[in-house]
Amino acid sequence: MDTPAAPPVYCVTVQGRLDEAWGEWLNGLTIETADEHGSCVTRLTGAIVDQAALRGLLNRLWDWNLTLMTVTRL
């Protein structure tokens, strides 16, 4: 019997700072802020079950007027 594959893990980077309290709205993704090249960025990292869920996350970030910097499948 095949075991189901674990969902892929993504790291999405946006410009600016998101508080960790937003994690509940982001389906439990890990939220880390960092300074890169003199500006603050936030990395959202975690398992995203499928492309529809990824699209939903990206749409939510768009709705919040956040600037998307990178989307990386880890």
Backbone bond lengths (Angstrom), bond angles and torsions (degrees), N, CA, C in turn:
res aa  C-N    CA-C-N  psi(-1)  N-CA   C-N-CA  omega(-1)  CA-C   N-CA-C  phi
1 M - - - 1.429 - - 1.532 108.60 -
2 D 1.328 116.46 130.40 1.462 121.76 178.86 1.513 110.09 -78.69
3 T 1.327 114.73 138.75 1.453 118.67 173.59 1.520 107.89 -89.85
4 P 1.321 117.13 140.31 1.455 119.58 -179.12 1.529 110.48 -64.27
5 A 1.316 115.39 142.69 1.458 120.60 178.77 1.522 109.69 -70.23
6 A 1.304 114.68 145.51 1.473 119.47 176.19 1.524 108.61 -68.86
7 P 1.320 117.29 146.57 1.462 119.29 178.72 1.532 110.02 -63.61
8 P 1.316 116.98 149.17 1.456 119.70 -179.71 1.532 111.68 -66.54
9 V 1.319 114.56 151.31 1.462 121.54 178.31 1.522 108.24 -102.33
10 Y 1.319 115.42 133.70 1.461 122.11 179.97 1.522 110.14 -120.53
11 C 1.328 115.16 153.50 1.449 122.59 169.39 1.521 106.66 -122.98
12 V 1.326 116.20 118.26 1.458 122.45 180.00 1.525 106.73 -112.45
13 T 1.325 116.79 126.03 1.461 121.55 -179.30 1.518 109.14 -110.29
14 V 1.340 114.99 130.34 1.460 121.13 177.02 1.528 108.66 -124.20
15 Q 1.311 115.40 155.16 1.447 121.01 177.97 1.525 109.20 -77.96
16 G 1.326 116.49 138.83 1.455 121.08 178.19 1.517 112.30 100.49
17 R 1.314 114.34 -175.45 1.463 121.18 -174.89 1.530 110.00 -114.74
18 L 1.322 115.25 126.58 1.465 121.41 171.77 1.519 108.02 -110.67
19 D 1.298 117.14 133.60 1.452 122.04 177.69 1.523 109.73 -71.23
20 E 1.331 116.37 148.26 1.470 120.59 -179.99 1.524 112.52 -61.34
21 A 1.319 117.35 -20.62 1.463 121.13 178.96 1.532 111.52 -62.79
22 W 1.330 117.86 -20.78 1.462 121.37 178.79 1.528 112.01 -73.17
23 G 1.328 117.78 -8.60 1.462 121.45 -178.76 1.517 113.45 -54.56
24 E 1.335 117.28 -36.58 1.466 120.82 178.97 1.527 110.51 -63.38
25 W 1.332 117.52 -38.60 1.461 121.99 179.16 1.526 112.05 -74.29
26 L 1.326 115.43 -14.23 1.468 120.44 -177.11 1.529 111.17 -111.62
27 N 1.308 116.06 31.68 1.472 122.78 175.54 1.523 113.48 54.42
28 G 1.328 115.97 37.84 1.458 120.36 174.19 1.515 115.70 77.52
29 L 1.326 118.76 14.34 1.460 120.14 177.25 1.526 109.30 -64.07
30 T 1.321 116.34 147.37 1.448 121.96 175.37 1.522 108.79 -73.61
31 I 1.326 116.92 133.84 1.463 122.03 -178.34 1.521 107.92 -114.67
32 E 1.329 116.07 121.47 1.462 121.79 177.10 1.518 108.90 -129.86
33 T 1.329 116.81 134.76 1.455 120.13 175.53 1.522 109.09 -106.97
34 A 1.323 115.68 150.84 1.465 121.52 -179.59 1.515 108.87 -153.56
35 D 1.313 114.73 159.12 1.459 120.40 172.97 1.518 108.25 -98.74
36 E 1.311 116.05 124.85 1.463 121.57 177.95 1.512 108.64 -127.85
37 H 1.311 115.71 119.12 1.462 121.47 176.08 1.528 111.62 54.60
38 G 1.325 116.19 39.29 1.444 120.76 175.52 1.518 116.07 84.53
39 S 1.328 117.97 3.23 1.464 119.16 177.01 1.524 109.61 -131.09
40 C 1.316 115.54 154.69 1.460 121.46 -178.12 1.524 110.15 -84.66
41 V 1.329 115.63 136.58 1.462 121.55 174.45 1.527 108.52 -130.41
42 T 1.325 115.36 157.66 1.456 121.82 175.82 1.516 108.42 -121.90
43 R 1.343 115.73 132.57 1.463 121.60 176.37 1.522 108.85 -107.22
44 L 1.309 115.66 129.06 1.463 123.13 176.60 1.520 106.46 -109.41
45 T 1.322 117.41 118.81 1.453 120.95 -174.09 1.525 110.20 -128.85
46 G 1.333 115.11 137.51 1.453 119.06 175.48 1.510 112.02 163.06
47 A 1.321 115.40 175.87 1.460 122.13 179.80 1.524 109.57 -74.87
48 I 1.313 114.73 134.96 1.466 121.62 176.37 1.518 106.18 -125.78
49 V 1.325 116.65 119.10 1.463 121.87 -165.07 1.526 115.05 -62.77
50 D 1.332 117.64 -34.64 1.465 118.74 -178.90 1.528 109.89 -161.50
51 Q 1.315 116.34 179.22 1.455 121.48 -177.41 1.529 112.15 -64.89
52 A 1.314 117.56 -32.87 1.465 120.48 177.70 1.530 110.31 -64.41
53 A 1.324 117.51 -40.80 1.464 121.13 178.21 1.527 110.62 -67.12
54 L 1.322 117.01 -38.44 1.463 120.67 176.77 1.524 109.96 -63.14
55 R 1.303 116.55 -44.80 1.469 120.68 178.53 1.530 110.59 -61.92
56 G 1.331 117.40 -40.16 1.454 120.81 177.04 1.523 112.04 -61.49
57 L 1.337 117.04 -41.65 1.455 121.16 177.36 1.524 110.47 -62.86
58 L 1.319 116.87 -47.36 1.466 120.75 -179.28 1.531 111.09 -62.91
59 N 1.326 117.08 -38.84 1.468 120.59 176.48 1.531 111.15 -62.97
60 R 1.327 116.68 -41.28 1.459 120.45 179.52 1.529 110.49 -63.29
61 L 1.323 117.19 -42.87 1.464 120.65 178.26 1.525 110.51 -63.39
62 W 1.325 116.31 -38.56 1.471 121.85 176.35 1.532 110.10 -62.38
63 D 1.323 116.27 -45.90 1.464 120.89 -179.86 1.534 111.58 -60.78
64 W 1.335 116.95 -30.57 1.457 121.81 178.94 1.532 111.62 -85.18
65 N 1.321 117.48 5.99 1.467 123.54 179.06 1.524 113.01 59.57
66 L 1.332 116.78 35.40 1.460 120.68 176.30 1.523 109.30 -90.07
67 T 1.319 115.75 144.49 1.465 120.98 178.63 1.514 109.26 -86.82
68 L 1.316 116.86 116.79 1.457 123.29 179.13 1.517 109.23 -77.07
69 M 1.337 116.12 129.51 1.462 120.49 -179.69 1.531 111.66 -106.42
70 T 1.337 116.54 -49.00 1.468 119.76 179.31 1.525 110.27 -147.29
71 V 1.331 114.87 154.24 1.461 123.42 169.20 1.523 105.41 -133.61
72 T 1.339 115.74 117.54 1.459 120.83 -175.82 1.508 110.34 -127.37
73 R 1.326 116.22 129.80 1.466 119.95 172.60 1.526 106.78 -88.07
74 L 1.328 116.08 123.00 1.460 120.68 -175.83 1.512 112.60 -89.07
